Amino acid sequence: MNIPIKGFIENSLVEWEGKIVSIIFLPTCNFLCHYCHAPHLVQSPNDLESIPLESVTKKLQQSFGWIDGVVVSGGEPTVYKELGELLKIFKDIGVLVRVDTNGTKPYVLKDLIEKGLLDCIAMDIKAPLHKKKYEEIAGVPCNMEDIVKSIHIIMESNIEYEFRTTVCPSQLDQYDIEDIAISIRGAERYILQSFRPNHCLNTDMLKENPYPPEVLREFAIMAGKYVTYCCVRGEEGKVLSRNW
């Protein structure tokens, strides 16, 4: 299997709410988001040492019964044709599996869901679903039909999922967040993530200040009118907005 693993966190209590998980980072991405906090995975993955799959599976087997699952992140995992093979290895160990994705490969997601290889999907929604705005933030041309298809596939999947948006002041405002929330109306879970000015792909972003926490909370309350549950990342235990 030709999938390089460039990062491995043995256990995390915050990555998947309510679960203890390991996190695996795969390199390369088909987006070039200006605020990306993993530029090493996107621009120079070959400079990073690869972690043998056998080392990862051994750790997962040793931690079986302690950890609940594994999160496969990136980069963008769905660019790898062999992703299903990798996920099956983890499923065979007996742990839950989540994939983090930008939603550009809807039919990959559909295939993984149909094969029972996913227990959860976390999809980043970069901007309102308008081509120009999306491409400005993604940094590359975007097929918006694929993004929309992924949203529909995920919402109809009958597995756990969350949508999330990194909120950067120079790129998104409250009206953009509301627009996104309307486009995923009825979604189970929508998480707002604060932009953090560190290790950004575009170094100009390092000079930008994030929104104050109270502003993001107001955004979450507003977005929560359209989805079942919305909060700011890191405040999952606080019910900022739940649309019953």
N, C-alpha and C positions, 0 to 999 in steps of 0.2 A: 504494500500500500504506500502510495507516494504522497502522503500528507504530512508535511513537517509540523512539529509542535514546537513553538518558540517560547511558550510560557506555561507555567503550571503552579497554581496555588492549591495547596493540599486541602485547606478547609477555610470556609468563609461562612459567617453567620448573617451577613447582610445582603449577599448577592441575590438570593432567592428567598423571599420573605417566608418565615416559618420553617425554613429548612437549613440544614448544614450541608454545604456542597463543596466539591472541588471545582476549580475553574481551569479550563484549558484554552490557550490562546493560539489561534492559527494565523499565519501571516498573509499579507496581501489583501487589498480591498479594491473594489471597482468604483468607490467614491473617494474624493479628496476633500473632505469637509475641512474647512479652515480651522475649526476649533478642535479637531481630532486630537485626543490626548495620547494616542499611541502611534506617533509618526514613525517610530522605529519599525513597527510592524508593517507599515504601508510603504515607506520609502526605501528602507535598507534592511529588509528581513534577513538577507544572506549574511549580514554582519552579526547576527544573533546565533548563538549556539542552539542547535536542535536538541530536543529532549527525546530520547528513545521511547517509543510507544510502550515497550515492555516495562520501562520504569514507571510509567503512568499507571498501567493496568495493575502492576504489582502493588503500588500504593493504594489504589482503589480497592483491591482485594483485601489488603491488610486492614483497611478502614471500614470494610463492610460491616454494617450494623451500627456504625458510628456516624458516618455520613449518609445523607439521604439520596444524594444525586450528584450529577456532574453537569456543569454548564460549559457548553462549547461556544466560545466567543472569538473575537478577532480584533482587527481584520474583518473579513466577511466569509464565514464558513461555507456558504452555499456555492462559492465559486469552484469548489473541489468536487469533481465527479465521484470520487470515492467516499464522500461524506457519509453515505448510508452504511458503508462497510465499517467505518469508524464507530458510528453510533450503535451498530449492532453489537460490536465488541463490548461496549459499555452496558448495553441492555442485557447482554448475556451474563455479565457480572452480577446483575440484579439491582442496579441502581436506577433511579429516575434520571431522565435526560432532558435538558433544555438546550435549545439553540438560540443564540442572539443573531439577528439578521437585519439588514436594511430593506428587505422586501423586494429586491430586484430580480429574484429568481422564484416566481410564484409556483412554477410547476415542479421545481425541486422540493419546495415545502409541501406541496400536495402529495407528491410521491412518498416523502418521508412520513407524513401523517397516515396515509393509506397503508403503509407497511408497518405501522405501529411502533415506529422508532422514536417518536417524540412524546413526551409527557407535558411539555410546555414550550411555548414560543414567546420570545420577547422581540418585538419589532420596533425599530426606531422610525418615527415619522419626522422627517427633517423640517418640514414646512407645510403650509397650506398646499393642497394638491393642485397647484397651478404651476405649469411647466417652468416658466421663467424664474419664479421665486425658488422652486425646488432646486433648479440647476445652479442658481447663485450660491446656495448653501452647500449642495453636494459637491460643487466644484467640477462637475462633468455633465455631459448631456444625459438626460434621464428619459426613460420610457415610462411615462406616467400611467399607462394602461397596466403595466406590470405591477407598479406600486399599488394601484387600486385593486387589482386581482389578488394580490397577497393579503391585503386587508380583509377582503371578503372571504378568502380561503381560511384565514385564521379565525375570523369571527364565527364561521360555520363549522369549525373543526371538531367541536365537542371535547376539546382538551383545554387545559389551563393556558391562559395567554395574558400578555400585557402589551400595550402600546406605550411608547415613551418619547419624549421630545426634550432635547437639550435647548434651554432657553437662553439665548445670547442677546443682550440689549441692542447691538447694532444690526441684528438680523431678524429678530422676532419681537413683536409687541403683543399686548393683550388681545387685539383684534385677530392677529394671526393664530394665537392659541385657541381662541373661540372658533375660528374657522376650522382648525384641525379637529376640535372636539365635535363640531357639527358633522364633519365628514366621517367620524367613527361613532355616530350617535347610537346609543344602546350598547356600546362596548362594555365589557365587564370591568376593565381596569385601565386607567390612563395615568401615567406617572410623568411629572415634570422634573427635569434634572437641571440643576443650576450649572451654567457655564463656569468653568474654572480656568483662570488664565495661567495654566502651567503646561509645559511640554506640548504646546500647540503646533500643529502642522504648519500653519501660517504664523510666523513669529510676530507679525503685527498684532495678532490677537492677545499677545502677552501684556499689551498696554491697556487692554480693555477691562473695565470693572464689571463684575456680575451684578445682576439685580439683587437688591436687598431681600433677605428671606421673607419679610412681610409682604413684599410685592408679589413674589412667587406664590405665596399662600393665597393672595387675592385672585391671582390667575387660576389657581386650582379650584377655588370656590366657584368661579365663573364657569370653568370648563366642566365642573361637576354637574351642571344643569343638564348636560347632554349624555353623560355616561353613568354607569352604575357606581363607580368609585374613582375618585381622583385625589391625588395628594402630591406633595413634593418629596422627591427621593430623600431618604433619611428620616422622614417623618411618617413612615407607614403606620406606626402605632397610633398616630393621632388622626382621628377622622375629621379631615378638613371639609370633605364634601362627599356625601353618599346620596345618590338619587334613588330613592325608594320608588 
